[in-house]
């Protein structure tokens, strides 16, 4: 127990500020709403910093725990805590929220209070997912994130926003319902407990483990998203506003991958090992096939969306090889993808705000009129390729080394992602930014302003810091990864 409930503050402060913003609906309050949202996101980020500074390295134990009885009838607790698997995602969520608020500063002119309120509430809910140690509490946070994101897509999205919002909601909700069934089974099997750590120790039969594994898979694979349940992601990215795409790629996709780490691997380790071949196969299809699909995209957002599916394939590939390089590499890749994908989508948003087109063919020679912006875009493109010295390199390289250690042929297939990633990323950069000015729209472009420079500079600093000095990231997770692998190696069959 800790004196100051830093995790509760990290969750409920942005939610409270977001709820307050919803009340500021009078005309003329838009600018005040923006400043409150920015100040609120900054304070919310500062509140997460003690979660990092108070974290003890070298142990896999849960830290900064808070536990209060919530629903006595069902033995449900408001139980929070972080370990090396979840710590960085708390900070990443709060950091990306600041970026999203800055990104929407001038762009959003309609229902400003609702827009920023939804993002702050979403931020608190996602931190709740990464902090929850009670199964029902996790499920509540996990499902609640659908509501603000559904509204963000459905209200501020593109022409087909309603279709995209429904598709997002239905895919993720239907998958999650099976998870609830699995949680109820685990509640009974554990003697009436929703405590996740108790579930980790609960022995289960082979059939039960298999059924639970696929029930959890239905929710987490859709959220990642893994091939072939990834089809909702490109549609949603195309229709979502820029901030929605950034949060979706940077954080929400990580909720599914985190679910595999926290639930699927430790709760049903025998089934996880039994079906690891299937998971590795699906991950490789995402890495190779979806990478090829990205190559032929004409819409910039769709290209980056398919790129996200391929990169997240690296994450699940790393998890199910059951070696420390693979698992740690998958987590590093999740964090790196949070920075890089946010940068990629925000760059597309900068162009869309000016030209109102995401078609690659509508651009050409942007570097001639927007040199500062083109430099930032080049850095994020290189990071998306996995260039050494950027955040995108370390995780992919660790997963490839883990794959080679697991089986050489899988390592070779995984390595093709680096080639495909470089191909679709650099080809898009060449067609959009390089060459002669393509048309009058590009000729009239103005380079980024101070607000846009600030948001891209913050992400650039994160991408370079993580690329050049990844040690603070890996030190946090080392003990937890080793403990997870030790736990998964022991059979829980009863």
C-alpha positions in Angstrom: 0.0 0.0 0.0 1.2 3.5 -0.7 0.4 6.8 1.1 -0.4 8.6 -2.1 -2.7 6.8 -4.5 -0.7 7.7 -7.7 -2.5 5.1 -9.9 -5.9 6.3 -8.8 -4.9 9.9 -9.5 -3.5 8.9 -12.9 -6.9 7.3 -13.8 -9.5 9.6 -12.2 -7.8 13.0 -12.7 -8.1 13.0 -16.5 -11.6 11.5 -16.2 -12.7 14.2 -13.8 -11.3 17.0 -16.0 -12.8 15.4 -19.1 -16.2 15.3 -17.3 -15.8 18.9 -16.3 -15.2 19.9 -19.9 -18.4 18.4 -20.9 -20.2 21.0 -18.8 -18.6 23.9 -20.6 -20.9 24.0 -23.6 -21.7 27.7 -23.8 -20.7 29.6 -26.9 -17.4 31.5 -26.5 -15.9 28.9 -24.1 -14.0 27.0 -26.8 -10.7 28.7 -26.1 -11.0 28.2 -22.4 -11.9 24.6 -23.0 -8.7 24.1 -25.0 -6.5 25.6 -22.3 -8.2 23.6 -19.6 -7.7 20.4 -21.7 -4.0 21.2 -22.2 -3.4 22.1 -18.6 -5.4 19.0 -17.5 -3.4 16.7 -19.8 -0.1 18.1 -18.6 -1.1 17.7 -14.9 -2.4 14.2 -15.6 1.0 13.3 -17.2 2.9 14.8 -14.2 0.8 12.7 -11.9 2.0 9.6 -13.7 5.7 10.4 -13.2 5.8 9.3 -9.5 4.5 5.9 -10.8 7.8 5.7 -12.6 10.1 7.3 -10.0 8.6 5.1 -7.2 9.0 1.9 -9.2 11.6 -0.5 -7.9 13.7 -2.2 -10.5 14.8 -5.9 -10.3 11.5 -7.3 -9.0 8.5 -8.8 -10.7 6.2 -8.0 -7.7 3.2 -5.7 -8.2 4.0 -2.2 -7.0 2.0 0.9 -5.9 -0.9 -1.4 -5.1 -4.2 0.0 -4.0 -6.9 -2.3 -2.8 -10.4 -1.5 -1.6 -13.5 -3.7 -1.5 -15.8 -2.6 -4.3 -18.7 -5.1 -4.8 -18.9 -7.3 -1.6 -21.5 -9.7 -3.0 -19.2 -10.9 -5.8 -15.9 -10.4 -3.9 -14.9 -7.7 -6.4 -12.1 -5.3 -5.4 -10.9 -1.9 -6.7 -7.4 -3.4 -7.0 -4.7 -1.5 -8.9 -1.0 -2.0 -9.3 1.8 -2.0 -11.9 4.7 -4.2 -12.8 7.3 -4.2 -15.5 4.8 -5.3 -18.1 2.4 -2.4 -17.6 4.4 0.6 -16.2 5.5 2.2 -19.5 2.0 2.0 -20.9 0.7 4.2 -18.1 3.2 6.9 -19.0 2.8 6.4 -22.7 -1.0 6.9 -22.5 -0.6 10.2 -20.5 2.1 11.4 -22.9 0.1 10.7 -26.0 -2.9 12.5 -24.5 -0.9 15.8 -24.4 0.1 15.3 -28.0 -3.6 14.7 -29.1 -4.8 17.8 -27.3 -2.1 19.9 -29.0 -3.0 18.3 -32.4 -6.7 19.2 -32.1 -6.1 22.7 -30.9 -7.1 24.6 -34.1 -8.4 21.7 -36.1 -11.5 21.0 -34.0 -14.1 23.8 -34.2 -17.3 21.8 -33.6 -18.3 20.6 -30.1 -14.8 21.5 -28.8 -15.6 20.7 -25.1 -17.0 17.2 -26.0 -14.0 16.4 -28.2 -11.3 17.2 -25.6 -13.5 15.8 -22.8 -13.8 12.5 -24.6 -10.1 12.2 -25.1 -9.3 12.9 -21.4 -11.9 10.4 -20.2 -10.5 7.9 -22.7 -7.0 8.5 -21.4 -8.0 7.7 -17.8 -9.9 4.6 -18.8 -7.0 3.2 -20.7 -4.6 3.8 -17.8 -7.3 1.9 -15.7 -6.9 -1.1 -18.1 -3.1 -1.1 -17.6 -3.4 -0.8 -13.8 -6.4 -3.1 -13.0 -5.5 -6.2 -11.0 -9.2 -7.3 -10.5 -10.7 -9.2 -13.5 -14.1 -7.4 -13.3 -12.4 -4.0 -12.9 -10.2 -4.7 -15.9 -13.3 -5.7 -17.9 -15.2 -2.5 -16.9 -12.2 -0.3 -18.0 -11.6 -2.4 -21.1 -15.2 -2.1 -22.3 -15.7 1.5 -21.2 -12.9 2.7 -23.6 -15.2 1.8 -26.4 -17.7 4.6 -25.6 -15.5 7.7 -26.0 -13.7 6.2 -29.0 -17.0 5.3 -30.6 -18.2 8.9 -30.1 -14.8 10.4 -31.4 -15.1 8.4 -34.6 -18.9 8.8 -35.0 -19.0 12.6 -34.4 -15.7 14.0 -35.7 -15.0 11.4 -38.3 -15.1 11.4 -42.1 -18.0 10.9 -44.5 -18.5 7.2 -43.6 -18.0 7.8 -39.9 -21.2 6.0 -38.7 -20.3 2.9 -40.6 -16.7 2.9 -39.2 -17.9 3.6 -35.7 -20.4 0.7 -35.8 -17.8 -1.6 -37.2 -15.3 -0.7 -34.5 -17.9 -1.1 -31.8 -19.3 -4.4 -33.0 -16.0 -6.1 -33.7 -14.6 -5.2 -30.3 -17.8 -5.7 -28.2 -18.6 -9.1 -29.7 -15.1 -10.3 -29.0 -15.2 -9.1 -25.5 -18.4 -10.9 -24.6 -16.6 -14.2 -24.7 -14.0 -12.8 -22.4 -16.7 -12.1 -19.9 -17.8 -15.7 -20.1 -14.2 -16.8 -19.5 -13.9 -14.4 -16.5 -17.1 -15.9 -14.9 -15.7 -19.4 -15.4 -12.4 -18.3 -13.7 -14.4 -16.7 -10.9 -16.0 -20.1 -10.1 -12.8 -22.1 -10.7 -10.8 -20.0 -8.3 -13.3 -20.4 -5.5 -15.1 -17.0 -6.0 -12.4 -14.5 -6.8 -11.9 -12.0 -9.5 -8.3 -11.4 -8.4 -6.0 -11.7 -11.5 -3.0 -12.9 -9.5 -5.2 -15.6 -7.9 -6.3 -16.7 -11.4 -2.6 -17.0 -12.3 -2.3 -19.7 -9.6 -5.6 -21.5 -10.3 -5.1 -25.0 -11.8 -7.3 -25.8 -14.8 -8.0 -28.8 -17.0 -6.8 -29.1 -20.6 -10.2 -28.5 -22.1 -11.0 -25.6 -19.9 -7.6 -24.0 -20.7 -8.2 -24.4 -24.4 -11.7 -22.9 -24.2 -10.5 -20.0 -22.0 -7.6 -19.4 -24.3 -9.8 -18.9 -27.4 -12.4 -16.9 -25.4 -9.6 -14.5 -24.5 -8.3 -14.7 -28.0 -11.6 -13.4 -29.4 -11.2 -10.1 -27.5 -7.5 -9.6 -27.6 -6.8 -10.7 -31.2 -9.5 -8.3 -32.5 -8.1 -5.4 -30.4 -4.4 -6.0 -31.5 -5.7 -6.6 -34.4 -4.3 -9.9 -35.6 -4.9 -11.3 -39.1 -7.7 -12.2 -40.2 -9.7 -10.1 -37.7 -7.9 -6.9 -38.6 -10.3 -5.7 -41.3 -12.0 -3.1 -39.1 -8.8 -1.2 -38.5 -8.2 0.4 -42.0 -11.8 1.5 -42.2 -11.8 3.1 -38.8 -8.4 4.8 -39.4 -9.6 6.3 -42.6 -12.8 7.8 -41.1 -11.4 8.7 -37.6 -10.2 12.3 -36.9 -6.4 12.6 -36.7 -6.4 12.5 -32.9 -8.5 9.4 -32.9 -6.2 7.6 -35.3 -3.2 8.6 -33.2 -4.7 7.3 -30.0 -6.1 4.2 -31.6 -2.7 3.2 -33.1 -0.6 4.4 -30.2 -2.6 3.1 -27.3 -5.8 1.2 -28.0 -4.1 -1.5 -30.1 -1.8 -2.2 -27.1 -4.8 -3.1 -24.9 -5.2 -6.4 -26.8 -1.5 -7.2 -26.7 -1.3 -6.4 -23.0 -4.3 -8.7 -22.5 -2.2 -11.6 -23.9 0.5 -10.8 -21.5 -1.6 -10.4 -18.4 -4.3 -13.1 -19.0 -3.7 -15.6 -21.9 -0.1 -16.5 -21.1 -0.1 -16.8 -17.3 -3.7 -18.0 -16.7 -3.7 -20.8 -19.3 0.0 -21.5 -20.0 -0.5 -25.1 -21.2 -3.1 -23.9 -23.8 -0.8 -21.0 -24.8 2.0 -23.4 -25.5 -0.3 -25.8 -27.2 -1.6 -23.2 -29.6 1.6 -21.2 -30.0 2.1 -22.5 -33.5 -1.2 -21.1 -34.6 -0.4 -17.7 -33.0 3.0 -17.6 -34.6 1.5 -18.5 -38.0 -1.1 -15.8 -37.7 1.5 -13.3 -36.6 3.8 -14.1 -39.6 0.8 -13.7 -42.0 0.3 -10.3 -40.5 4.0 -9.4 -40.8 4.5 -10.6 -44.4 1.0 -10.6 -46.1 -0.3 -7.4 -44.6 3.0 -5.8 -45.3 2.5 -6.6 -49.0 -1.0 -5.3 -48.8 0.4 -2.0 -47.4 2.5 -1.7 -50.5 -0.4 -1.3 -52.9 -2.4 1.3 -50.9 -3.3 4.6 -52.4 -4.6 6.2 -49.3 -1.9 7.3 -46.8 -4.0 6.5 -43.7 -4.8 3.0 -45.0 -1.1 2.4 -45.7 -0.1 3.3 -42.2 -3.1 1.3 -40.8 -1.9 -1.8 -42.6 1.6 -1.0 -41.4 0.3 -1.0 -37.8 -1.2 -4.5 -38.3 2.2 -5.7 -39.6 4.1 -4.1 -36.7 1.7 -5.5 -34.1 2.2 -8.9 -35.8 5.8 -8.6 -34.5 4.5 -8.1 -31.0 2.4 -11.3 -30.9 5.1 -13.2 -32.7 7.5 -12.2 -29.9 5.1 -13.2 -27.2 4.4 -16.7 -28.4 8.0 -17.8 -28.9 8.4 -18.0 -25.1 11.9 -16.6 -24.9 13.0 -13.4 -23.1 14.2 -11.7 -26.3 10.9 -12.3 -28.0 8.7 -11.2 -25.1 10.8 -8.2 -24.1 11.2 -7.2 -27.8 7.4 -7.4 -28.2 6.9 -5.0 -25.3 9.6 -2.6 -26.6 7.9 -2.8 -30.0 4.5 -1.9 -28.4 6.0 1.3 -26.8 8.0 2.3 -29.9 5.0 1.8 -32.1 3.1 4.1 -29.8 5.5 7.0 -30.6 6.1 6.2 -34.2 2.5 5.5 -35.3 1.3 8.6 -33.6 3.9 10.6 -35.5 2.9 9.0 -38.8 -0.8 9.7 -38.4 -0.2 13.3 -37.1 1.9 14.0 -40.2 -0.9 12.7 -42.4 -3.3 15.0 -40.4 -1.1 18.0 -41.1 -1.3 17.4 -44.8 -5.1 16.6 -44.7 -5.8 19.8 -42.8 -4.3 21.8 -45.6 -5.3 19.9 -48.8 -8.3 17.8 -47.5 -7.0 14.7 -49.2 -5.3 11.5 -48.1 -4.6 10.2 -51.6 -0.9 9.8 -52.2 -1.4 10.9 -55.8 -2.7 14.3 -54.6 0.8 15.2 -53.4 4.4 15.4 -54.7 7.3 17.6 -53.9 6.0 18.7 -50.5 9.6 19.1 -49.3 9.9 22.1 -51.5 7.1 24.0 -49.7 7.2 22.5 -46.2 10.9 21.7 -45.5 10.6 21.7 -41.7 7.6 19.4 -41.9 9.2 17.1 -44.4 12.2 16.6 -42.0 9.9 15.5 -39.2 8.0 13.2 -41.6 11.3 11.7 -42.8 12.3 10.8 -39.3 9.0 9.1 -38.5 9.2 7.3 -41.9 12.7 6.0 -41.0 11.5 4.9 -37.6 8.7 3.1 -39.2 11.3 1.3 -41.4 13.1 0.3 -38.2 16.2 2.4 -38.8 18.9 1.9 -36.1 19.0 4.9 -33.7 15.2 5.3 -33.8 12.6 3.7 -31.5 11.4 1.4 -34.3 14.7 -0.5 -34.5 15.2 -2.0 -31.0 11.9 -4.0 -30.6 11.9 -5.4 -34.1 15.6 -6.4 -33.8 15.0 -8.1 -30.4 12.0 -10.0 -31.9 14.0 -11.1 -34.9 16.9 -12.3 -32.6 14.3 -14.2 -30.5 12.8 -15.7 -33.7 16.2 -16.9 -34.9 16.8 -18.4 -31.5 13.3 -20.1 -31.7 13.7 -21.4 -35.3 15.9 -20.0 -38.0 13.2 -20.1 -40.8 10.8 -18.0 -38.6 13.6 -15.5 -38.0 14.1 -15.2 -41.8 10.4 -14.6 -42.4 10.2 -12.1 -39.6 13.2 -10.3 -41.0 11.4 -9.8 -44.3 9.2 -7.3 -42.4 12.2 -4.9 -42.3 12.4 -5.0 -46.1 8.7 -4.6 -46.6 8.5 -1.9 -44.0 11.2 0.1 -45.7 9.6 -0.5 -49.1 6.1 0.8 -48.3 7.3 3.6 -46.0 10.0 5.0 -48.2 7.8 4.6 -51.4 5.1 6.7 -49.8 7.6 9.3 -48.7 9.1 9.5 -52.2 5.7 10.0 -53.8 4.4 12.5 -51.3 7.5 14.6 -50.4 10.2 14.3 -53.0 10.4 15.4 -56.6 9.0 18.5 -58.3 5.9 20.3 -56.9 3.0 18.2 -58.3 0.2 20.7 -58.4 -1.1 24.1 -57.2 -2.4 22.7 -53.9 1.2 21.6 -53.0 2.6 24.9 -54.3 0.3 26.9 -51.9 1.2 24.8 -48.8 2.5 26.7 -45.8 5.1 25.0 -43.5 4.1 23.9 -40.0 3.3 26.5 -37.4 4.5 26.6 -33.8 1.8 24.3 -32.5 2.5 21.6 -35.1 6.2 22.0 -34.6 5.8 21.4 -30.9 3.7 18.2 -31.1 6.0 16.7 -33.7 9.2 17.8 -31.8 7.9 16.1 -28.6 7.3 12.8 -30.5 10.7 13.2 -32.3 12.5 13.5 -28.9 10.7 10.4 -27.7 11.5 8.4 -30.9 15.2 9.4 -30.7 15.6 8.9 -27.0 14.1 5.4 -27.1 16.2 4.6 -30.2 19.5 5.8 -28.8 19.1 4.8 -25.1 16.6 2.0 -24.7 18.0 0.8 -21.3 15.4 2.6 -19.1 12.7 0.8 -21.0 14.2 -2.7 -20.9 15.4 -2.4 -17.3 11.8 -1.8 -16.1 10.5 -5.0 -17.8 13.4 -7.5 -17.4 12.4 -9.0 -14.0 8.7 -9.2 -15.0 9.5 -10.9 -18.3 11.7 -13.5 -16.7 9.0 -14.2 -14.0 6.3 -14.5 -16.7 8.4 -17.0 -18.7 9.1 -19.0 -15.5 5.4 -19.1 -14.7 4.4 -20.1 -18.3 7.0 -22.9 -18.3 5.2 -24.7 -15.4 2.1 -26.7 -16.2 -1.2 -25.7 -14.4 -3.1 -28.8 -15.5 -5.2 -30.3 -12.6 
